[in-house]
Amino acid sequence: MMLKIPGLQSAAKRYVAIPFEPISITAALKQAIIFYDPLYLDNLLARCVLESAQGDAILENTPEPYWFPLPLKMLWHADNGCPLWAASVFLPEGKVITDMVYLHKRTDRFEFSEKQPKANVGRWMSRRIPYQVRQAETKRWTAYCIGNAEGIERLLSNVRFLGKRRNIGFGEVDHFDIQPWDGKPIDTMVQDGKLIHAVPAACNLVTASPSPILVGWTPPQWKPSLFSMGWPVGTKINCTAV
């Protein structure tokens, strides 16, 4: 059973009544981006919905899923209510340029401390931490969805950064460009014969040669308790449901 979040009832009622259409959402980035897993549009919108209701408040970490009403078409839902939204991950326009940056943690000099910690071992050790950064050749990353352009634009209006290490400027967004898109609901899951959104095997939307594995497919995709058997982004698909 999905947990309800106080303050989201009005959004849930509003999104039931609004029209949906195929649209593309392009993030034009000023700075390169750091991410470990694919960047999901539905997960980004879920975060925006939560912030609109509770600001910086942190939800209790429970194994049960929370319900995030989104201005997106729902393709399917699991027995526990978890939705599969018609929204892809953000894909680069053009080639992807990758590089490594190194962030440094320096040990304080502790000038006024009686005991000087060691800078070469333990918790006070100086560190040089590598991060892989990515940037599209055009500096544009695009996601595809079946949704409501006005509702999505409203939610994204306060998003200034994407990805990791936002506190030091990585993934800074210049603007979002929302345009009509000539696509069908299944095209938000599969393009060019590959998945552009993780798909649970139980939904029967696609078939693939590799055996299913545990994947995160519903917001938040990083939460292990919501994982189920399916196929991750990038999997080659044999065929899709009509």
Secondary structure by P-SEA (a helix, b strand, c coil): cccccccaaaaaaaaaccccccbbbbbbccbbbbbcccccaaaaaaaaaaaacccccccccccbbbbbbccccccccccccccccccccbbbccbbbbbbbbbbbbbbcccccccccccccccccbbbbbbbbbbccccbbbbbbbccaaaaaaaaccccccccccccccccccbbbbbbbbccccccccccccccbbbbcccccccccccccbbbcccccccccccccccccccccccccc
